[in-house]
């Protein structure tokens, strides 16, 4: 059987690929792995219809091996991670497929506020495949399920303390993608003194990540521009990502957010090790801007786990991805869209006057084309001789003028092709030709 865990946990179509039986087996495996008898695992979910089914099955598996469950209900992934790290819990599981469509769902295991490493996930997989044979107690030895919002309240206090009065008086648009941030974002920002206008904050279980949010901020851009708002925040389904929108309706992605925050910290002398960690997909314009200001930029493989590992090795406290997953390691162990929004406003306030659009303009962008090709054999692109040769030739063609990055998605059956360079027409042609070849060769 293939590996269950991708770059962001176990994902698939709910009740097809990701079944209640699999969630139950993960619960049994996790409880056994953490020696959880008499101990507690915290569980949360996003707004998908399948979340209740899967979290219930997961909780049943955990309690069947004697592990208690603290069920937080609908929360953001960063909230789940924060509660798991700061409370008396041995692990946490978030039931969410993040930015994926409503039919998908996922199981993301965290320990110490972070995703488990590859070795731990491999051990969990081994236990999942023998879950039925794992021993379990009876009667008084069974785990209990509790539903308590105390940990969520502590998380809100954490964000409130980080914000202070930064948001007071701002006119903010919020697009929560009909996901977890619907229950957190608007109320939080209003409590901090902002005037909030919302869109896609009415989850019904089937509309998460549809027509809005961090992966599709066009509606928010129109809202901010037409409503004469100061800026806008778009989150994904579980609110670990943030995409911002300027007063003019221009989109500021994760690269722009990181650039603004990094330049602000460099100016204040607070960018630890003068270092920003980004993924290989981040625009080289961001790298040039930070280096020109006296900082350094380290690149890591795609995936927040790799970003965090590079941050820990280098001592950096700021890092993230173009997708909007930004990590302030001095404040949180994982990316948090709500915290990122607060930190971005902090950078605006510290700059003393420029608008978000003016600060974003300080981060130049090289033309970049990204094509997500749906292919059946996404992991075979390096061993297919024709496709691998085409990638090598495209890389040689661009030379020092650009980059070609090809990687298989860790969350979807797609091959992600990114071409960056100084000539828009040239990189568009290269990306299109590679995508067409991928479709022909890898299906």
N, C-alpha and C positions, 0 to 999 in steps of 0.2 A: 504494500500500500504506500502511496506517496505521502510526503510530509504534510501533516495537517496544518501546522503553523506557518503562516506567511510572514511578511514584514510587520504586520499589524494584527497578530493573533489569528484565530480561526475564522474564516469568512466563507459565505456561500449563500445561495438562495434559501431562505428560511423554510423549513419543513420539507425541503428537497435535498439540498446538500447538507445544510445545518439543521439536524433534526433534534427533537426533544431527547431522543435516546443518546445522541452524541453529547448534548449538554449535561444529561444525567451522568454519563460515563466520565466526563471531565470533572464534574463535582466529586465523584468518588475518587478519581485519580488525584485530584488536587488535595482533598482532605487527607488522603494517605500520604502524599508527598510531603506535606508540611507537618506531619504528625499532629494533625489538627483535632484529635479527640479532646473534647473539653475546651477547645480554643475557638476563635472566631474568624470568619472570613466575611468581608463586606462585599455586598452585591448591589449593583445599580444598572440602570438601563436607559436608553434614549426613548423616543416617542413612537417607535415602530409598533405596529399591531402585534407583531410576533414577539416583542420583548417580554410580555407577561408570560407567555407560554415557555419561552426558553429560560427565563430567570427562575420560574417555578421549578422546571426540571433540574436546573443547576442546583437550586437550593435543596431539592429532594435528594440529589446525589450526595451533596455535602453532609446533610444531616444523617443520611443512611450509614455513614462511617463515623458518626459521633461528633462532627464538627458543627458548631453553632454558626448561624447566618445572621448578619445584620443587613436587612434589606432597606436600602435607601430610596427605593422607588425610582422615579424619573429624575436623573441628575446628569450633569455634564461629566465627561470622562475626567477632566482635571479635578473636579470635586471628589469623585470616587477615589482617585489617586491620593488626594490630600487627606481624606478621611482614613484611607488604608495605611498611610504613612504615619499620621499623627495619633491615631487611635490605638487601642489595644487589640490589633488584628494581625494575624499572621500573613494575610494576603488579601487581595481584592480581585473581583472579576467584573468587568464592564461588559454588558450585553449591548453591543452597538456595532454597526458597520460604517460609522463615521460619515463620510461624504458619499457613500454608495447609495444607489436607488432604494426606494421603500421596500421592495421585495427581498433585498438582501438583509442579512444580519451577521453579527460576529460575536466572538467571545475573546476578550482581551484580558489576560492575567497579569496582574501587577504584584510586585513584592517590594517593600520598602519604598513605595511610591513610584517605582519604575517597572517597565516591562521586564519579564524574565529573560535571561540570556538564552543563547542557543542550547547550551548544555542542559539547562533546566527544562526547556521546552521539549527537548528530545527525551528526557526522562519522563516527562508528563505523557508524551505520546505513547511511550512503551507501557505506561500504566493504564492509559485509556484503552489500549487494545486487549488488556486483561482485566478490565474493570469488573466484570461479572464475578471473577474469581477472588477479588479482594475481600478480606474479612470485614464483617460489620457487626456492631453490637445489637442488642435487643432492648426494648423497653427503656429503662432508666439511662441506658448508655447512649441512646439516640441524641442527636443534636437538636437544638431548638431554633426556631425562626423568630426574630424580633424585627419590628418595624419602628425605627427611631430616627427623628430628624435632628437630633442634637448635634451630630457630626456635621450635617449640612449647615446648621447655624454657625458653627465654628468656622467653617469654610467661608461663609459670607462675611464674617467678622475679619477674616484674613484679607479679603479683597477690600473691604471698607478701610482697613488700616493702611493698606497700600495706596489707596486713592486719596485719602485726606479730603481736601477741598478742591482738588484739581478739576473736577468736572462741573463745579458750581457755575451756573449761568450759561453753559453751553447748550446749543440746540443740536440734538443728535438724532440721526436716523438709525434705526436698528432693524436688520433683517436676520431673523433667527433660523431661517431655513425650515420653519415648522418643526424644529428639533428641540433639544434640551434647553438651549438658551432662551427659548420662549418663556420658560418658567423662572429664569434667573435674570437675564440681561436687562430688560426694561425696568423691572422693579428695582434692581440694584442701582442703575444709573439715575433713576428718579430719586432714590433715597440719598444719593450723593449730590443732589441739587441741579441735575440736568433736566432740560425739557426734552422729552423723548417722543418721537414719532415712529410708529412701528409698521412693519410689513412682514408677512409670512411668519406671524407669531400666533397662529391658530392651529396647532397640531391636531389631527384627527386619526392618527395611526397609519394613514396611507399617503400622506402628502409631504413627508420629510424629504428635503433636498430636491423638491420639484419646483422648477421655475424661479429659483432664488437662492440666496445664501452665498457662501464663500465661493462655490463653484460657478455661480451665475449671478453676479452682482449688478446686472444691467438695470433691474427694477429699482434697486436701492439707489443707483446713480441718478436715475430719473427723479426719484423721490427727494433726494438731497438738493438737486439742482432746481427743481420746480418749487420746492418748499422753502427755499432760501435758508437752508440749514447750514450749520458750521462744518459738519462732517458726518460721515456715516460709517457704521460698523456692520460687516456681514460675517456671520459665523456659519460653520458647517453643522451637520446633524448632531454631533456630540460636543460641539463648542471647544474643540482643542485647536481650531484654526481661526485666524482673523484675516479678513481682507478689508481694507479701509477704502473710503471714497472721499475725495476732496470736495470742497465747497462748490467747485465747478462741475462735479459729477465725474471726475477722472478717477480711475481705479488705481489704488496703491496696493500692490501685492506684497508678499512676504519679504521679497528683496528690498522693496522700498521702505517697509516698516523697519526692517533690521538696519538699513542704511541710516535712516533718520535717528534711530535710537543709538546706534554705534557712534555716529558723528557727534551727537549730543554728549555722550559719555566721554568721548575723546576730548572734547572741548572743556569738559568739567574735570578731566583727569580721573574719571571713575570707571573707565573701560579696563577691567582687570586684565593684566598682561598685554594691554593694548591690542587684544585679539578678538576677532569675530570668527566663529565657525559656521560654515555654510556647506550645502551639499554640492555635488558636481553639477547640479542643474541650475544653480544660481547664476545670474547674469554676470559676465565679466565686468560690466560697467560698475556694479556694486563693489567689486574687488578694487578697481582702479580708484574709486572715490575714497574708500577707507584707507587705502595705502597712501594716497595723496595727502590725507590728513594726518599721516604719521602712524597709522595703525597697521596691523597685519591681518591677513585673512587665510584661514586654513580650510581646505576642502575635505569633505568626508563623503562616503557613499550615501546614497539616498536612504532615508529612514531615520526617524528621530532617535532610535536607539544608537545608531552610528554617530549621530551628531553629539549626543550626550557623552558617549565614550571619548570622542575627540576633545570635547570640552574638559572632561576630567583629566585627560592626559596632559593637556596644555595649560590647565588652570583657568581657562576662559569661563566667563559667567554669562556671555551672550552668544546665542547661536540659533540656527533654525533653517527653514526651507522656504523656497519661493512660494510654495503652496499656502503659506500663512501660518505654518506651525513654528512658532517662535518660543524659545526657551530662555527664561531669565533664571539662571541656576542659583543666583543669590536669593531668589524669592520662591522658587518652586522647583520640583524635581522633574516636571514634564511641561510640555507646551500647554498654554491656557489662553484661549481666545479672549476671555474677559479681562484677565490680568494684562495681556498684551495691549488691549485697548486702553487700559489705564496708563500703562507705561508710555504708550504713544502720545497720549494727551500730556503726560508729564514732560516729554521731550519738547512738545509744542510750547508749553508754559515756560520751560527753561530757556527756550530760544528767545522769548520776550517780544513776540510780535508777529513773526511770519505766519502765514496760514499753512495748513497742511499741504496745499498745492505748491506753495513756494518752497517748502522744505523738501518735498518729493522731487522737485526739479533739480535739486543738488545731487541726485543719484542718477547719473547718465545710464542709458541702456543701449547695448549693442542689439541690432536686429536679431531676433531669435524666433525660430519656428519649432513648435512641438506638435507632433502627430502621434496619436494613440491608435495603433493598428490592432484591430481585433484578429488574433491568430490562435489557432489551436495549440501550436507547439512553440509557445513563447520562450521556453528555456533552451531551445535548440538553435538559436540564431548564430551562436559562435561556432557551432560545428557544421553548419550548412556552408559548404565551400563557396558557393556563388554569393550568398548574402554577406558572409564574413569578408570576402574579397572586396565587395562593393563598399563596405564600411571603411576598409583600409584605404581604398583608392580615394574615397571622399575626404578622409582625414588628411591624406597626403596633398590633395588638391588645395585644401584650405591652408595647410601649413600653419604659420604663426598668425594668420589672419582670422582664424576662427576655430571652432571645436565641433566635433560630432560625438554625441553621447547616445548610446543605445543600451536599453536595459529592459528586462522583463518586469512587468508590474508584479508587486507582491500581494496585491489585493484584487486584481481583475485579470481575466484572460486576454491581456493586451501586451503588445510590445510598444514601449515608449521610445520615440525617436526624436532627439533634440539636435538641431543644427543651429549654430550661432556664428555670426560673422559680420563683416562690415558692409557687405553688398546684399541687400534684401532679396533681389531677384535670384541671385546665385544660391543662397541658402534655401530659399523656397523650392527651387528646382531640385537641389540635392535631397531635401527632406521628402519631397513628393516621390522621387525616383526610388528612394530607399523604402518608403511605405508601400509602393506598388510591388516592389520586389518581395517584401516581407509577406504580402498577401498571397503572392504567387507561390512562394517557396515554403512557407511555414503553416499552411493550412492543409 
